[in-house]
Amino acid sequence: MLRAISRVLAVLVAVVAGPGPALSAQDDLIEVIVPKPGGPKDTRHIYTESLLSLALEKAGRKARLVQTKEDYSRDRLLQELVRGRDIHLAAEAPKADWEQQLLPIHIPIRKGIQGYRLFLINKQDQAAIANVRTLADFQRFPTGAGTQWSVRPLLEGAGFEVVTTENYQNLFEMLRLRRFITFGRGLNEIYSEQAKFGTVNENLIMEQTLCLFIPLPTYFFVSPAHPELARDIENGLKRMIADGSFDRHFMEFYAGSIRRAHLDRRKILTIANPTLSKQTPFDEPSYWYDPELMQRYTAKGH
């Protein structure tokens, strides 16, 4: 993990807080504008930005990533991406309007692990949740989500009561106040969030018995104003997959979280994702997380 962090710091040293010219290039260095994080405790962008830089490098492009000054809502982000002037791409779970209006690169950048939903709760609720045996049992507990998150309609469609807000950080305060009982987070993000937001909520723990699986890839969505950028990213990602560097980068970031999750010890509940398009690459097994990847990684002494 230390190697991964060192690499990330080297990759992101050029990231600055403010937009520049649209996909400008000087001395073969292109400037790519990406969304700013959701707050000072939001580290979800580190993996996506480092992967983006590595993919462009693999495609033979040198890139300087620039974060926007403004924090866009999902709907506003889509509008700005369609224009492609002040932002060039974003890493998001798919929604129909995003797939129709933008240039999606149908390679799940987190290999689908964001769909393994574990839950942040207040520790006093663990005993009640431990008695859950069915999806219907679990639906009795109100859950939290962002107003415009892709997962919200999936949870509502499956019968959950979903309490929402626009602001990412406010969700953790609402959980502390028990405005809802569970807060589902991707396997890739829950541990860092529990550590960061646990400093202001001493009762914040990760629920120990359940996992809710939703087929939920994350893609790079590129502005239609920059098709050459989309081609470069797709080519770079495919080259990384072919030479093994994609899986190495993925495991350096997420192997620890996958181990800690102990999915084999949890009751796995499942809900469908009818919003996925026909372009979802289920026929490409190398694009998705497979437990054998962890076995190979461990066998190499990691």
C-alpha positions in Angstrom: 0.0 0.0 0.0 2.9 2.4 0.7 4.1 1.8 -2.8 0.7 2.6 -4.1 0.5 5.8 -2.1 3.9 6.9 -3.3 3.0 6.3 -6.9 -0.3 8.2 -6.4 1.5 11.2 -4.9 3.9 11.3 -7.9 1.0 11.1 -10.3 -1.1 13.7 -8.6 1.6 16.2 -8.0 0.4 18.2 -11.0 -3.3 18.3 -9.8 -4.2 21.9 -9.0 -7.5 23.4 -7.7 -8.8 25.3 -10.7 -9.7 24.9 -14.4 -7.6 25.8 -17.3 -8.1 25.9 -21.1 -10.2 23.1 -22.6 -7.9 20.1 -23.2 -5.0 22.4 -23.9 -1.6 21.0 -25.0 1.9 22.3 -24.7 5.0 20.3 -25.5 2.7 17.2 -25.9 1.4 17.7 -22.4 -2.4 17.7 -22.3 -4.5 19.3 -19.5 -7.5 17.2 -18.4 -10.1 18.7 -16.1 -11.7 16.4 -13.6 -14.2 16.9 -10.7 -13.0 18.1 -7.4 -13.5 15.8 -4.4 -16.7 15.9 -2.4 -15.0 17.4 0.6 -11.7 17.4 2.6 -12.3 13.9 3.8 -13.2 12.5 0.4 -10.3 10.4 -1.0 -12.3 8.4 -3.5 -10.7 10.4 -6.4 -7.2 9.2 -5.7 -7.6 5.8 -7.3 -9.5 7.1 -10.3 -7.1 10.0 -11.0 -4.1 7.8 -10.7 -5.6 5.2 -12.9 -6.5 7.8 -15.5 -2.9 9.2 -15.5 -1.5 5.7 -15.9 -3.9 4.8 -18.8 -3.0 8.0 -20.7 0.6 7.3 -20.1 0.1 3.8 -21.5 -1.5 5.3 -24.5 1.5 7.5 -25.1 0.0 10.8 -23.7 1.4 13.0 -20.9 -1.4 14.5 -18.9 -1.8 17.1 -16.2 -4.9 16.6 -14.2 -6.7 19.8 -13.0 -9.6 19.7 -10.5 -12.5 22.0 -10.9 -13.0 24.7 -8.3 -16.8 24.1 -8.1 -18.4 21.0 -6.6 -21.1 20.0 -9.1 -24.3 18.0 -8.3 -24.6 14.9 -10.5 -27.2 16.6 -12.8 -25.1 19.8 -13.1 -22.0 17.6 -13.7 -23.8 15.9 -16.7 -24.7 19.3 -18.2 -21.1 20.6 -17.9 -19.7 17.4 -19.3 -22.0 17.7 -22.4 -20.5 21.1 -22.9 -17.0 19.9 -22.3 -15.5 23.3 -21.6 -15.0 23.5 -17.9 -14.7 19.7 -17.2 -13.7 16.9 -19.5 -14.5 13.6 -17.8 -15.8 12.0 -14.6 -15.7 8.5 -13.0 -19.3 7.5 -12.1 -21.7 4.6 -12.0 -23.8 4.4 -15.2 -27.2 6.1 -15.7 -29.2 6.0 -18.9 -28.8 9.7 -19.6 -25.1 9.6 -19.0 -24.7 6.7 -21.4 -26.8 8.5 -24.0 -25.3 11.9 -23.8 -21.6 11.2 -23.0 -18.9 8.9 -24.2 -18.8 6.0 -21.7 -15.7 3.8 -21.7 -17.3 0.4 -20.8 -14.4 -0.9 -18.7 -15.3 -1.1 -15.0 -12.4 0.9 -13.5 -12.9 -0.7 -10.0 -13.7 -4.2 -11.4 -17.2 -4.0 -10.0 -16.3 -4.0 -6.3 -18.3 -0.8 -5.7 -21.3 -3.1 -6.1 -20.4 -5.1 -3.0 -22.2 -2.8 -0.5 -21.2 -2.9 3.1 -22.9 -0.7 5.7 -21.8 1.9 8.1 -24.1 2.0 11.2 -24.1 3.2 14.7 -22.9 0.4 17.0 -26.1 0.3 19.0 -27.9 -1.0 15.8 -25.6 -4.0 15.2 -27.5 -6.5 17.4 -30.8 -5.8 15.5 -29.2 -6.0 12.1 -27.5 -9.2 13.0 -30.9 -10.9 13.1 -31.5 -10.1 9.4 -32.1 -13.3 7.4 -33.8 -12.0 4.2 -33.9 -9.0 2.0 -37.4 -8.2 3.4 -35.8 -8.2 6.9 -33.2 -5.7 5.8 -35.7 -3.4 4.2 -37.1 -2.6 7.6 -34.1 -0.4 8.3 -34.1 3.0 6.6 -30.9 3.6 4.6 -29.1 6.7 3.3 -27.9 7.8 -0.1 -27.1 10.8 -2.2 -30.1 12.4 -3.9 -28.7 11.9 -7.4 -26.7 8.8 -6.8 -27.2 5.9 -9.2 -27.8 3.5 -6.4 -30.8 5.5 -5.0 -33.5 4.4 -7.5 -32.1 0.8 -7.3 -32.6 0.7 -3.5 -36.0 2.4 -3.8 -37.1 0.0 -6.5 -36.1 -3.0 -4.3 -38.3 -1.7 -1.5 -35.9 0.2 0.8 -36.9 3.5 2.5 -34.1 5.8 1.3 -33.3 9.1 3.1 -31.4 11.4 0.9 -29.4 14.7 0.7 -27.3 16.4 -2.0 -24.2 16.7 0.2 -21.8 13.8 0.6 -20.5 14.8 4.0 -23.9 15.5 5.4 -24.8 11.9 5.0 -22.4 10.9 7.7 -23.8 13.5 10.1 -27.4 12.3 9.3 -26.3 8.7 10.1 -24.8 9.9 13.4 -28.2 11.5 14.2 -29.9 8.3 13.2 -32.0 9.9 10.5 -31.5 6.6 8.8 -30.0 3.3 10.3 -27.7 2.0 7.5 -25.5 3.7 5.0 -24.3 1.5 2.2 -20.8 2.1 0.9 -18.8 0.3 -1.7 -16.2 -2.2 -0.5 -13.6 0.1 -2.0 -14.5 3.1 0.1 -16.0 2.0 3.4 -12.8 1.5 5.4 -11.3 4.9 4.7 -14.6 6.6 5.4 -15.1 4.7 8.7 -11.6 5.9 9.8 -12.1 9.5 8.8 -15.7 10.0 9.9 -15.3 7.9 13.0 -13.3 10.8 14.4 -16.5 12.8 14.8 -18.8 9.9 15.6 -17.4 7.5 18.1 -20.3 5.1 17.5 -19.6 4.7 13.8 -18.8 1.1 12.9 -19.0 -1.2 9.9 -21.8 -3.7 10.1 -20.3 -7.2 10.5 -22.8 -9.7 9.0 -24.2 -8.6 5.7 -23.3 -7.6 2.1 -25.8 -6.2 -0.4 -24.6 -7.0 -3.9 -25.8 -4.8 -6.8 -24.2 -5.1 -10.3 -22.6 -1.6 -10.3 -19.6 -0.8 -12.5 -17.9 2.6 -12.5 -16.9 4.0 -15.9 -15.0 6.9 -17.1 -17.5 9.2 -18.9 -15.9 11.6 -21.3 -17.4 14.7 -22.8 -18.5 14.3 -26.4 -16.5 17.4 -27.2 -13.3 15.3 -26.6 -13.6 12.0 -28.5 -9.8 11.8 -28.9 -9.5 11.8 -25.1 -12.0 9.0 -24.8 -10.1 6.9 -27.4 -6.8 7.5 -25.6 -8.2 6.4 -22.3 -9.8 3.3 -23.7 -6.7 2.3 -25.5 -4.6 2.9 -22.4 -6.9 0.9 -20.1 -7.0 -2.0 -22.6 -3.2 -2.0 -22.8 -3.0 -2.0 -19.0 -5.4 -5.0 -18.8 -3.3 -6.9 -21.4 0.0 -6.4 -19.7 -1.3 -6.9 -16.1 -0.6 -3.4 -14.8 -4.4 -2.7 -14.4 -4.8 -5.6 -12.0 -1.6 -4.7 -10.1 -2.7 -1.1 -9.6 -6.2 -2.3 -8.6 -4.8 -4.7 -6.0 -2.3 -2.3 -4.6 -5.2 -0.1 -3.7 -7.9 -2.6 -2.7 -6.4 -5.9 -1.7 -6.4 -4.8 2.0 -10.1 -3.8 1.9 -11.1 -7.1 0.1 -9.3 -9.1 2.7 -10.8 -7.2 5.6 -14.4 -7.5 4.2 -14.4 -11.4 4.7 -17.2 -11.7 2.1 -17.1 -15.5 2.5 -18.3 -15.0 6.1 -21.2 -12.6 5.3 -24.7 -13.2 4.2 -24.9 -11.9 0.6 -28.3 -10.3 -0.3 -28.8 -9.3 -3.9 -30.8 -6.8 -5.8 -31.0 -6.3 -9.6 -29.8 -3.3 -11.6 -32.2 -3.0 -14.5 -30.6 0.3 -15.5 -27.5 -1.3 -17.0 -27.2 -1.0 -20.7 -26.6 -3.8 -23.2 -23.0 -2.4 -23.5 -22.2 -3.6 -20.0 -19.3 -5.9 -20.5 -20.4 -9.0 -18.7 -18.8 -11.1 -21.4 -15.3 -9.8 -20.5 -14.5 -11.7 -17.3 -11.1 -10.0 -17.0 -12.9 -6.7 -16.5 -14.5 -7.8 -13.2 -13.2 -8.8 -9.8 -12.8 -12.5 -9.3 -11.7 -14.1 -6.0 -8.9 -15.9 -7.9 -7.3 -12.5 -8.4 -6.8 -12.3 -4.7 -5.4 -15.8 -4.6 -2.8 -15.0 -7.3 -1.9 -11.8 -5.6 -1.4 -13.5 -2.2 0.6 -16.3 -3.8 3.1 -13.7 -5.0 3.8 -12.8 -1.4 1.6 -9.7 -1.1 
